[in-house]
Amino acid sequence: MESALFIAMNRFRVAPGREADFEEVWRARDSHLEGVPGFREFQLLRGPSHEDHTLFASHSIWESREAFEAWTKSEAFRKAHAGAGDTKGMYLGPPQFEGFDVVL
């Protein structure tokens, strides 16, 4: 059986007034995804704003769940997330991961 595409998403609740900072962190970072086996594409999505936060989601498409999981155990993953703690006051809690197997 052929592996289905896999979509990995992290939802971020960003503090009001920090949206531009959050977008710049993503714009300026080296994702280390170029050349990673199974990686297809990435988007950063901005969602609705609420009184206490603005919702963002990172959205990446992979050739399979296995390719995504292999990346999460790689040196490229560690490098991409090395500065993740340098954003004090930007987030309302940790990101929420959601993984999806493409069925259609």
Chimera marker file (.cmm) of the C-alpha trace (Angstrom):
<marker_set name="trace">
<marker id="1" x="0.000" y="0.000" z="0.000" r="1" g="1" b="0" radius="0.5"/>
<marker id="2" x="1.305" y="3.463" z="-0.911" r="1" g="1" b="0" radius="0.5"/>
<marker id="3" x="1.847" y="5.934" z="1.929" r="1" g="1" b="0" radius="0.5"/>
<marker id="4" x="-0.563" y="8.862" z="2.008" r="1" g="1" b="0" radius="0.5"/>
<marker id="5" x="0.502" y="12.486" z="2.236" r="1" g="1" b="0" radius="0.5"/>
<marker id="6" x="0.768" y="13.799" z="5.779" r="1" g="1" b="0" radius="0.5"/>
<marker id="7" x="-0.012" y="17.330" z="6.951" r="1" g="1" b="0" radius="0.5"/>
<marker id="8" x="1.612" y="18.585" z="10.141" r="1" g="1" b="0" radius="0.5"/>
<marker id="9" x="0.203" y="21.680" z="11.814" r="1" g="1" b="0" radius="0.5"/>
<marker id="10" x="1.080" y="23.585" z="14.958" r="1" g="1" b="0" radius="0.5"/>
<marker id="11" x="-1.386" y="26.139" z="16.288" r="1" g="1" b="0" radius="0.5"/>
<marker id="12" x="0.059" y="29.158" z="18.067" r="1" g="1" b="0" radius="0.5"/>
<marker id="13" x="-1.875" y="31.592" z="20.240" r="1" g="1" b="0" radius="0.5"/>
<marker id="14" x="0.053" y="34.860" z="19.888" r="1" g="1" b="0" radius="0.5"/>
<marker id="15" x="-0.307" y="37.712" z="22.358" r="1" g="1" b="0" radius="0.5"/>
<marker id="16" x="-2.072" y="40.842" z="21.076" r="1" g="1" b="0" radius="0.5"/>
<marker id="17" x="0.373" y="43.320" z="19.596" r="1" g="1" b="0" radius="0.5"/>
<marker id="18" x="3.036" y="40.632" z="19.005" r="1" g="1" b="0" radius="0.5"/>
<marker id="19" x="1.742" y="39.403" z="15.645" r="1" g="1" b="0" radius="0.5"/>
<marker id="20" x="4.373" y="41.261" z="13.577" r="1" g="1" b="0" radius="0.5"/>
<marker id="21" x="7.134" y="39.973" z="15.891" r="1" g="1" b="0" radius="0.5"/>
<marker id="22" x="5.862" y="36.416" z="15.492" r="1" g="1" b="0" radius="0.5"/>
<marker id="23" x="5.743" y="36.696" z="11.706" r="1" g="1" b="0" radius="0.5"/>
<marker id="24" x="9.279" y="38.126" z="11.647" r="1" g="1" b="0" radius="0.5"/>
<marker id="25" x="10.608" y="35.237" z="13.753" r="1" g="1" b="0" radius="0.5"/>
<marker id="26" x="9.286" y="32.830" z="11.109" r="1" g="1" b="0" radius="0.5"/>
<marker id="27" x="10.364" y="34.988" z="8.173" r="1" g="1" b="0" radius="0.5"/>
<marker id="28" x="13.944" y="35.301" z="9.467" r="1" g="1" b="0" radius="0.5"/>
<marker id="29" x="14.519" y="31.743" z="10.671" r="1" g="1" b="0" radius="0.5"/>
<marker id="30" x="16.311" y="29.021" z="8.790" r="1" g="1" b="0" radius="0.5"/>
<marker id="31" x="13.832" y="26.146" z="8.734" r="1" g="1" b="0" radius="0.5"/>
<marker id="32" x="16.493" y="23.610" z="7.654" r="1" g="1" b="0" radius="0.5"/>
<marker id="33" x="13.758" y="21.918" z="5.571" r="1" g="1" b="0" radius="0.5"/>
<marker id="34" x="15.424" y="22.306" z="2.178" r="1" g="1" b="0" radius="0.5"/>
<marker id="35" x="16.541" y="18.855" z="1.054" r="1" g="1" b="0" radius="0.5"/>
<marker id="36" x="14.862" y="16.976" z="3.929" r="1" g="1" b="0" radius="0.5"/>
<marker id="37" x="13.599" y="13.647" z="2.528" r="1" g="1" b="0" radius="0.5"/>
<marker id="38" x="9.826" y="13.659" z="2.148" r="1" g="1" b="0" radius="0.5"/>
<marker id="39" x="9.306" y="17.390" z="2.719" r="1" g="1" b="0" radius="0.5"/>
<marker id="40" x="6.950" y="19.007" z="0.169" r="1" g="1" b="0" radius="0.5"/>
<marker id="41" x="5.967" y="22.515" z="1.278" r="1" g="1" b="0" radius="0.5"/>
<marker id="42" x="5.384" y="24.910" z="4.172" r="1" g="1" b="0" radius="0.5"/>
<marker id="43" x="3.017" y="27.807" z="4.886" r="1" g="1" b="0" radius="0.5"/>
<marker id="44" x="2.509" y="30.029" z="7.917" r="1" g="1" b="0" radius="0.5"/>
<marker id="45" x="-1.171" y="30.851" z="8.300" r="1" g="1" b="0" radius="0.5"/>
<marker id="46" x="-2.702" y="33.787" z="10.178" r="1" g="1" b="0" radius="0.5"/>
<marker id="47" x="-6.147" y="33.113" z="11.568" r="1" g="1" b="0" radius="0.5"/>
<marker id="48" x="-8.727" y="35.093" z="13.488" r="1" g="1" b="0" radius="0.5"/>
<marker id="49" x="-7.885" y="37.616" z="16.191" r="1" g="1" b="0" radius="0.5"/>
<marker id="50" x="-9.615" y="37.366" z="19.546" r="1" g="1" b="0" radius="0.5"/>
<marker id="51" x="-9.552" y="39.627" z="22.562" r="1" g="1" b="0" radius="0.5"/>
<marker id="52" x="-6.681" y="37.690" z="24.180" r="1" g="1" b="0" radius="0.5"/>
<marker id="53" x="-4.764" y="36.302" z="21.159" r="1" g="1" b="0" radius="0.5"/>
<marker id="54" x="-4.356" y="35.928" z="17.400" r="1" g="1" b="0" radius="0.5"/>
<marker id="55" x="-4.316" y="32.394" z="16.048" r="1" g="1" b="0" radius="0.5"/>
<marker id="56" x="-1.505" y="31.292" z="13.723" r="1" g="1" b="0" radius="0.5"/>
<marker id="57" x="-0.755" y="27.843" z="12.318" r="1" g="1" b="0" radius="0.5"/>
<marker id="58" x="2.335" y="26.378" z="10.735" r="1" g="1" b="0" radius="0.5"/>
<marker id="59" x="1.317" y="23.996" z="7.947" r="1" g="1" b="0" radius="0.5"/>
<marker id="60" x="3.731" y="21.566" z="6.333" r="1" g="1" b="0" radius="0.5"/>
<marker id="61" x="3.066" y="18.848" z="3.786" r="1" g="1" b="0" radius="0.5"/>
<marker id="62" x="5.079" y="15.631" z="3.777" r="1" g="1" b="0" radius="0.5"/>
<marker id="63" x="5.175" y="12.602" z="1.473" r="1" g="1" b="0" radius="0.5"/>
<marker id="64" x="4.211" y="10.414" z="4.447" r="1" g="1" b="0" radius="0.5"/>
<marker id="65" x="3.773" y="10.366" z="8.219" r="1" g="1" b="0" radius="0.5"/>
<marker id="66" x="6.997" y="8.344" z="8.354" r="1" g="1" b="0" radius="0.5"/>
<marker id="67" x="8.941" y="11.098" z="6.546" r="1" g="1" b="0" radius="0.5"/>
<marker id="68" x="7.624" y="13.692" z="9.014" r="1" g="1" b="0" radius="0.5"/>
<marker id="69" x="8.452" y="11.521" z="12.035" r="1" g="1" b="0" radius="0.5"/>
<marker id="70" x="11.963" y="10.870" z="10.698" r="1" g="1" b="0" radius="0.5"/>
<marker id="71" x="12.477" y="14.643" z="10.377" r="1" g="1" b="0" radius="0.5"/>
<marker id="72" x="11.405" y="15.204" z="14.007" r="1" g="1" b="0" radius="0.5"/>
<marker id="73" x="14.287" y="12.927" z="15.085" r="1" g="1" b="0" radius="0.5"/>
<marker id="74" x="16.877" y="14.587" z="12.825" r="1" g="1" b="0" radius="0.5"/>
<marker id="75" x="19.657" y="17.126" z="13.309" r="1" g="1" b="0" radius="0.5"/>
<marker id="76" x="17.804" y="19.433" z="10.875" r="1" g="1" b="0" radius="0.5"/>
<marker id="77" x="14.823" y="19.440" z="13.266" r="1" g="1" b="0" radius="0.5"/>
<marker id="78" x="17.040" y="20.272" z="16.260" r="1" g="1" b="0" radius="0.5"/>
<marker id="79" x="18.675" y="23.128" z="14.338" r="1" g="1" b="0" radius="0.5"/>
<marker id="80" x="15.318" y="24.522" z="13.154" r="1" g="1" b="0" radius="0.5"/>
<marker id="81" x="13.980" y="24.632" z="16.708" r="1" g="1" b="0" radius="0.5"/>
<marker id="82" x="17.168" y="25.771" z="18.474" r="1" g="1" b="0" radius="0.5"/>
<marker id="83" x="15.913" y="29.351" z="19.030" r="1" g="1" b="0" radius="0.5"/>
<marker id="84" x="12.339" y="28.461" z="19.902" r="1" g="1" b="0" radius="0.5"/>
<marker id="85" x="12.736" y="29.600" z="23.513" r="1" g="1" b="0" radius="0.5"/>
<marker id="86" x="13.768" y="33.158" z="22.576" r="1" g="1" b="0" radius="0.5"/>
<marker id="87" x="10.199" y="34.448" z="22.273" r="1" g="1" b="0" radius="0.5"/>
<marker id="88" x="9.257" y="35.268" z="25.870" r="1" g="1" b="0" radius="0.5"/>
<marker id="89" x="5.838" y="36.883" z="26.174" r="1" g="1" b="0" radius="0.5"/>
<marker id="90" x="4.915" y="36.202" z="22.570" r="1" g="1" b="0" radius="0.5"/>
<marker id="91" x="2.858" y="33.033" z="23.088" r="1" g="1" b="0" radius="0.5"/>
<marker id="92" x="-0.136" y="32.198" z="25.243" r="1" g="1" b="0" radius="0.5"/>
<marker id="93" x="0.982" y="28.667" z="26.089" r="1" g="1" b="0" radius="0.5"/>
<marker id="94" x="2.812" y="26.059" z="24.032" r="1" g="1" b="0" radius="0.5"/>
<marker id="95" x="1.920" y="25.315" z="20.403" r="1" g="1" b="0" radius="0.5"/>
<marker id="96" x="-0.737" y="22.669" z="19.816" r="1" g="1" b="0" radius="0.5"/>
<marker id="97" x="0.349" y="19.979" z="17.338" r="1" g="1" b="0" radius="0.5"/>
<marker id="98" x="-2.151" y="18.359" z="14.969" r="1" g="1" b="0" radius="0.5"/>
<marker id="99" x="-1.195" y="15.709" z="12.414" r="1" g="1" b="0" radius="0.5"/>
<marker id="100" x="-3.397" y="14.606" z="9.523" r="1" g="1" b="0" radius="0.5"/>
<marker id="101" x="-3.203" y="11.726" z="7.061" r="1" g="1" b="0" radius="0.5"/>
<marker id="102" x="-4.588" y="12.819" z="3.695" r="1" g="1" b="0" radius="0.5"/>
<marker id="103" x="-7.457" y="10.488" z="2.740" r="1" g="1" b="0" radius="0.5"/>
<marker id="104" x="-8.707" y="12.145" z="-0.488" r="1" g="1" b="0" radius="0.5"/>
<link id1="1" id2="2" r="1" g="1" b="0" radius="0.2"/>
<link id1="2" id2="3" r="1" g="1" b="0" radius="0.2"/>
<link id1="3" id2="4" r="1" g="1" b="0" radius="0.2"/>
<link id1="4" id2="5" r="1" g="1" b="0" radius="0.2"/>
<link id1="5" id2="6" r="1" g="1" b="0" radius="0.2"/>
<link id1="6" id2="7" r="1" g="1" b="0" radius="0.2"/>
<link id1="7" id2="8" r="1" g="1" b="0" radius="0.2"/>
<link id1="8" id2="9" r="1" g="1" b="0" radius="0.2"/>
<link id1="9" id2="10" r="1" g="1" b="0" radius="0.2"/>
<link id1="10" id2="11" r="1" g="1" b="0" radius="0.2"/>
<link id1="11" id2="12" r="1" g="1" b="0" radius="0.2"/>
<link id1="12" id2="13" r="1" g="1" b="0" radius="0.2"/>
<link id1="13" id2="14" r="1" g="1" b="0" radius="0.2"/>
<link id1="14" id2="15" r="1" g="1" b="0" radius="0.2"/>
<link id1="15" id2="16" r="1" g="1" b="0" radius="0.2"/>
<link id1="16" id2="17" r="1" g="1" b="0" radius="0.2"/>
<link id1="17" id2="18" r="1" g="1" b="0" radius="0.2"/>
<link id1="18" id2="19" r="1" g="1" b="0" radius="0.2"/>
<link id1="19" id2="20" r="1" g="1" b="0" radius="0.2"/>
<link id1="20" id2="21" r="1" g="1" b="0" radius="0.2"/>
<link id1="21" id2="22" r="1" g="1" b="0" radius="0.2"/>
<link id1="22" id2="23" r="1" g="1" b="0" radius="0.2"/>
<link id1="23" id2="24" r="1" g="1" b="0" radius="0.2"/>
<link id1="24" id2="25" r="1" g="1" b="0" radius="0.2"/>
<link id1="25" id2="26" r="1" g="1" b="0" radius="0.2"/>
<link id1="26" id2="27" r="1" g="1" b="0" radius="0.2"/>
<link id1="27" id2="28" r="1" g="1" b="0" radius="0.2"/>
<link id1="28" id2="29" r="1" g="1" b="0" radius="0.2"/>
<link id1="29" id2="30" r="1" g="1" b="0" radius="0.2"/>
<link id1="30" id2="31" r="1" g="1" b="0" radius="0.2"/>
<link id1="31" id2="32" r="1" g="1" b="0" radius="0.2"/>
<link id1="32" id2="33" r="1" g="1" b="0" radius="0.2"/>
<link id1="33" id2="34" r="1" g="1" b="0" radius="0.2"/>
<link id1="34" id2="35" r="1" g="1" b="0" radius="0.2"/>
<link id1="35" id2="36" r="1" g="1" b="0" radius="0.2"/>
<link id1="36" id2="37" r="1" g="1" b="0" radius="0.2"/>
<link id1="37" id2="38" r="1" g="1" b="0" radius="0.2"/>
<link id1="38" id2="39" r="1" g="1" b="0" radius="0.2"/>
<link id1="39" id2="40" r="1" g="1" b="0" radius="0.2"/>
<link id1="40" id2="41" r="1" g="1" b="0" radius="0.2"/>
<link id1="41" id2="42" r="1" g="1" b="0" radius="0.2"/>
<link id1="42" id2="43" r="1" g="1" b="0" radius="0.2"/>
<link id1="43" id2="44" r="1" g="1" b="0" radius="0.2"/>
<link id1="44" id2="45" r="1" g="1" b="0" radius="0.2"/>
<link id1="45" id2="46" r="1" g="1" b="0" radius="0.2"/>
<link id1="46" id2="47" r="1" g="1" b="0" radius="0.2"/>
<link id1="47" id2="48" r="1" g="1" b="0" radius="0.2"/>
<link id1="48" id2="49" r="1" g="1" b="0" radius="0.2"/>
<link id1="49" id2="50" r="1" g="1" b="0" radius="0.2"/>
<link id1="50" id2="51" r="1" g="1" b="0" radius="0.2"/>
<link id1="51" id2="52" r="1" g="1" b="0" radius="0.2"/>
<link id1="52" id2="53" r="1" g="1" b="0" radius="0.2"/>
<link id1="53" id2="54" r="1" g="1" b="0" radius="0.2"/>
<link id1="54" id2="55" r="1" g="1" b="0" radius="0.2"/>
<link id1="55" id2="56" r="1" g="1" b="0" radius="0.2"/>
<link id1="56" id2="57" r="1" g="1" b="0" radius="0.2"/>
<link id1="57" id2="58" r="1" g="1" b="0" radius="0.2"/>
<link id1="58" id2="59" r="1" g="1" b="0" radius="0.2"/>
<link id1="59" id2="60" r="1" g="1" b="0" radius="0.2"/>
<link id1="60" id2="61" r="1" g="1" b="0" radius="0.2"/>
<link id1="61" id2="62" r="1" g="1" b="0" radius="0.2"/>
<link id1="62" id2="63" r="1" g="1" b="0" radius="0.2"/>
<link id1="63" id2="64" r="1" g="1" b="0" radius="0.2"/>
<link id1="64" id2="65" r="1" g="1" b="0" radius="0.2"/>
<link id1="65" id2="66" r="1" g="1" b="0" radius="0.2"/>
<link id1="66" id2="67" r="1" g="1" b="0" radius="0.2"/>
<link id1="67" id2="68" r="1" g="1" b="0" radius="0.2"/>
<link id1="68" id2="69" r="1" g="1" b="0" radius="0.2"/>
<link id1="69" id2="70" r="1" g="1" b="0" radius="0.2"/>
<link id1="70" id2="71" r="1" g="1" b="0" radius="0.2"/>
<link id1="71" id2="72" r="1" g="1" b="0" radius="0.2"/>
<link id1="72" id2="73" r="1" g="1" b="0" radius="0.2"/>
<link id1="73" id2="74" r="1" g="1" b="0" radius="0.2"/>
<link id1="74" id2="75" r="1" g="1" b="0" radius="0.2"/>
<link id1="75" id2="76" r="1" g="1" b="0" radius="0.2"/>
<link id1="76" id2="77" r="1" g="1" b="0" radius="0.2"/>
<link id1="77" id2="78" r="1" g="1" b="0" radius="0.2"/>
<link id1="78" id2="79" r="1" g="1" b="0" radius="0.2"/>
<link id1="79" id2="80" r="1" g="1" b="0" radius="0.2"/>
<link id1="80" id2="81" r="1" g="1" b="0" radius="0.2"/>
<link id1="81" id2="82" r="1" g="1" b="0" radius="0.2"/>
<link id1="82" id2="83" r="1" g="1" b="0" radius="0.2"/>
<link id1="83" id2="84" r="1" g="1" b="0" radius="0.2"/>
<link id1="84" id2="85" r="1" g="1" b="0" radius="0.2"/>
<link id1="85" id2="86" r="1" g="1" b="0" radius="0.2"/>
<link id1="86" id2="87" r="1" g="1" b="0" radius="0.2"/>
<link id1="87" id2="88" r="1" g="1" b="0" radius="0.2"/>
<link id1="88" id2="89" r="1" g="1" b="0" radius="0.2"/>
<link id1="89" id2="90" r="1" g="1" b="0" radius="0.2"/>
<link id1="90" id2="91" r="1" g="1" b="0" radius="0.2"/>
<link id1="91" id2="92" r="1" g="1" b="0" radius="0.2"/>
<link id1="92" id2="93" r="1" g="1" b="0" radius="0.2"/>
<link id1="93" id2="94" r="1" g="1" b="0" radius="0.2"/>
<link id1="94" id2="95" r="1" g="1" b="0" radius="0.2"/>
<link id1="95" id2="96" r="1" g="1" b="0" radius="0.2"/>
<link id1="96" id2="97" r="1" g="1" b="0" radius="0.2"/>
<link id1="97" id2="98" r="1" g="1" b="0" radius="0.2"/>
<link id1="98" id2="99" r="1" g="1" b="0" radius="0.2"/>
<link id1="99" id2="100" r="1" g="1" b="0" radius="0.2"/>
<link id1="100" id2="101" r="1" g="1" b="0" radius="0.2"/>
<link id1="101" id2="102" r="1" g="1" b="0" radius="0.2"/>
<link id1="102" id2="103" r="1" g="1" b="0" radius="0.2"/>
<link id1="103" id2="104" r="1" g="1" b="0" radius="0.2"/>
</marker_set>
